[in-house]
């Protein structure tokens, strides 16, 4: 029986310590400390025509790797700012990142609308 490439992944029982960005050398790119650099890229990116059950299992395994990564937040922000259309980045799938981006856009529009309302009230008062 063939095993998926990620089935050999061993997740550490103890999560890695997160190093705050301000404590890291600012000249060193965040991705040099990424835990995923030591894992198979296939774990983070879907092969074509991957069955749903296999995709969900692979994504959960990738998220477990992300959960112990000291640069998970930086990775996630990179994927949201680019935006990265594929793969698991910073513990989020592409679909989850689309939801986060939609929420951020909606929140930004609400804040702008509130600021305009506040400015109109201040101008009228």
C-alpha positions as CSV (number, residue, x, y, z in Angstrom):
1,X,0.0,0.0,0.0
2,X,1.3,3.4,-0.9
3,X,1.7,6.0,1.8
4,X,1.2,9.7,1.2
5,X,4.5,11.6,1.3
6,X,3.6,13.4,4.6
7,X,2.7,10.2,6.5
8,X,6.3,10.0,7.8
9,X,6.0,13.4,9.4
10,X,6.8,13.3,13.1
11,X,5.5,16.3,15.0
12,X,7.4,17.3,18.1
13,X,5.4,16.9,21.3
14,X,6.8,20.1,22.7
15,X,6.2,23.2,20.7
16,X,9.2,25.3,19.7
17,X,9.7,28.5,21.6
18,X,8.5,31.5,19.7
19,X,11.1,34.2,19.4
20,X,9.6,37.7,19.3
21,X,10.4,39.5,16.0
22,X,12.0,42.3,17.9
23,X,14.5,39.9,19.5
24,X,15.7,38.5,16.2
25,X,18.4,39.9,14.0
26,X,16.5,42.4,11.8
27,X,18.8,41.7,8.8
28,X,17.9,38.0,8.8
29,X,14.8,37.2,6.7
30,X,12.0,35.6,8.8
31,X,11.8,32.6,6.5
32,X,15.3,31.4,7.4
33,X,13.8,30.4,10.8
34,X,10.8,28.7,9.4
35,X,10.3,25.1,10.6
36,X,8.8,24.2,7.2
37,X,12.2,24.6,5.5
38,X,13.1,21.2,7.0
39,X,9.9,19.5,5.9
40,X,8.6,18.3,2.5
41,X,7.1,21.1,0.4
42,X,4.4,18.6,-0.7
43,X,3.0,18.8,2.8
44,X,2.1,22.5,2.3
45,X,1.0,22.5,-1.3
46,X,-1.7,20.3,-2.9
47,X,-1.0,17.9,-5.8
48,X,-3.4,18.2,-8.6
49,X,-6.7,16.4,-8.2
50,X,-6.0,15.5,-4.6
51,X,-9.0,13.8,-3.0
52,X,-10.8,15.9,-0.3
53,X,-10.0,13.5,2.6
54,X,-6.3,13.4,1.6
55,X,-6.2,17.2,1.3
56,X,-7.8,17.7,4.7
57,X,-5.3,15.3,6.3
58,X,-2.3,16.9,4.6
59,X,-3.5,20.4,5.6
60,X,-3.9,19.4,9.2
61,X,-0.4,17.9,9.2
62,X,1.0,21.2,7.7
63,X,-0.9,23.2,10.3
64,X,0.7,21.1,13.1
65,X,4.1,22.0,11.7
66,X,3.1,25.7,11.5
67,X,1.9,25.6,15.1
68,X,5.4,24.9,16.4
69,X,7.1,27.4,14.1
70,X,8.8,30.5,15.7
71,X,7.9,32.7,12.7
72,X,4.3,31.6,12.1
73,X,2.9,35.1,12.5
74,X,5.4,36.6,10.1
75,X,4.7,33.8,7.6
76,X,0.9,34.4,7.9
77,X,1.3,38.1,7.3
78,X,3.5,37.5,4.3
79,X,0.8,35.2,2.8
80,X,-1.9,37.8,3.5
81,X,0.0,40.7,2.1
82,X,1.2,39.0,-1.1
83,X,-1.4,37.4,-1.3
84,X,-0.3,33.8,-1.6
85,X,-3.0,31.9,-3.6
86,X,-1.9,28.4,-2.8
87,X,-0.7,26.2,0.1
88,X,-0.7,26.4,3.9
89,X,1.1,29.5,5.1
90,X,1.3,30.6,8.7
91,X,-1.1,27.9,9.7
92,X,-3.9,29.0,7.3
93,X,-5.1,27.4,4.1
94,X,-5.7,29.5,1.0
95,X,-9.5,29.4,1.7
96,X,-8.9,30.5,5.3
97,X,-6.7,33.4,4.2
98,X,-9.4,34.6,1.8
99,X,-11.8,34.7,4.8
100,X,-9.3,36.7,6.8
101,X,-8.7,39.1,4.0
102,X,-12.4,39.6,3.4
103,X,-12.8,40.3,7.1
104,X,-10.0,42.8,7.1
105,X,-11.4,44.6,4.0
106,X,-14.8,44.8,5.7
107,X,-13.4,46.1,8.9
108,X,-11.3,48.7,7.0
109,X,-14.5,49.9,5.2
110,X,-16.4,50.1,8.5
111,X,-13.6,52.2,10.1
112,X,-13.5,54.5,7.1
113,X,-17.3,54.9,7.2
114,X,-17.1,55.7,11.0
115,X,-14.3,58.2,10.4
116,X,-16.4,60.0,7.7
117,X,-19.4,60.1,10.0
118,X,-17.3,61.5,12.9
119,X,-15.8,64.1,10.6
120,X,-19.3,65.2,9.4
121,X,-20.6,65.4,13.0
122,X,-17.5,67.5,14.0
123,X,-17.9,69.8,11.0
124,X,-21.6,70.3,11.7
125,X,-21.1,70.8,15.4
